[in-house]
Amino acid sequence: MDRRTFLTASGTGAAALSLGAFSAPHAAAAPAGRSGSGSGSGSGSGSEQLLVWFRDTYRSIEAMTTGFGLTADKIDLGGAAPVVSRQTSPTNIGCGLWSAVAAAGLGVIGEATMVRTLERTVSAVERLERHHGFWLNWYDAHDGSVLTEWPGTGDPVRPFLSSVDNAWLVTGLRIAADAAPSLRPRIARILSAADWSYYYTPYDSADPVAGPGQLRGGFWTDTEEPTAHHYGALNTEPRMASYLGIADGSLPPEHYWHLLRTMLPEHEQEQHPQGAYAVMDGVRVWQGHYTHGGRKIVPTWGGSMFEALMVPLFVPEPEWSPQSWGRNHRRYVRSQIEHGLREAEYGYWGFSPANVPEGGYQEYGVDALGMQVDGYASNTDRTYTTDGEPLPDPSAFTHGVVTPHASFLALPYARREALANLRALDRDFGAYDEGYGFRDSVDIGTGRVSDFVLALDQGMIAAALAQELRPGLLQRPFRTGGFRSRVRPLLAAERFSI
């Protein structure tokens, strides 16, 4: 399951860019066997409701965490008994770590239980095969061995070091070290070998295509071959790796300014950008923006919610950059809401990579909010929009897919709408399970609810709820040290043209 298909913009050097009152129509009846609004997710309000959701979400993460100590990729709830997947990734492991810290901080588990959970996972991480200080993309969650064949199909798995996936494991480890002082020396030893310059291609003014000053998507360890693409877009989740490297000094601060707010005006992209050039710390930066619904926005690569809003769960971008990052996050959420309720007339909103309810995995988003031409559509049938042309009729958006984690990411920016959307997904589709939280996705046209919960998406929900219920709980490691001295000044200097 590859959740990131950020491809090089051919020949450009812009590589891999990595509403008012809510009203939802009554849709398909809750499928049999799911809890519906009687679960406790359809009653209550405010913090009480959020804590109920957190408890069940964390139970799902506990259910996905194996005796070996690693959080598996997903759990299948569609059969007679839940089935935990064999595979796990660095991102999934990081989700398990920060979710345990969140659970203790919210009183769902005791501190001693948290420390035992973290210690078991750290012990497992210490035993995993690593290359260049980083972790491979796929392991067996039950014994820690490197996956060479995909479970269930036997397809070969080529060993790969992903910069973005490793960023989320490092994020989880930093949070664990902050929460459990007894683990700090061990985690420090683990992280001492993770040098982000391994992924970095320094900027070359004579050849910015070959030397863009950006991070590679990763490397295949069997040949030491890098991906053809770099993560070039600023407003995508790979920026967490950039922040981590800048904070620990393995990446130069100027790397931040070599990331793209939009692709350059002369490059093919979803919308012709407006804006102007500015010189930031000696780097000439195209401060471009798109326009959606009359709002100026710095886009993501594909138009999805977690690209824009996963990172600020940990790095306080809205606080450190209120007129740029903070304003952009609010507008991005508003545009996601507008697409779901007005442009596609789904009656629900929140579009982000998720399980396809009928099976499989797909990147979902709002096409107009991404740089990629024909990027992430909001429906499985991939209905795209074209800048300057009339929007497709709402009837064209067949098999629209809404994922609950997108609404949780929106809580800081549209709390009332997010709560209403989540309650509607439970009430109208039975998308909520006591003991597991929200299922991963819903096809709002057919009423089909995914049989799965995914560790990444549950991990985002857990972090978002922690941030809403106890602001700053998971952000402490990202407010001190190099984040305060190196990253914060960059965000304070940021001047989006919005």
Disulfide bonds with the S-S distance in Angstrom:
none
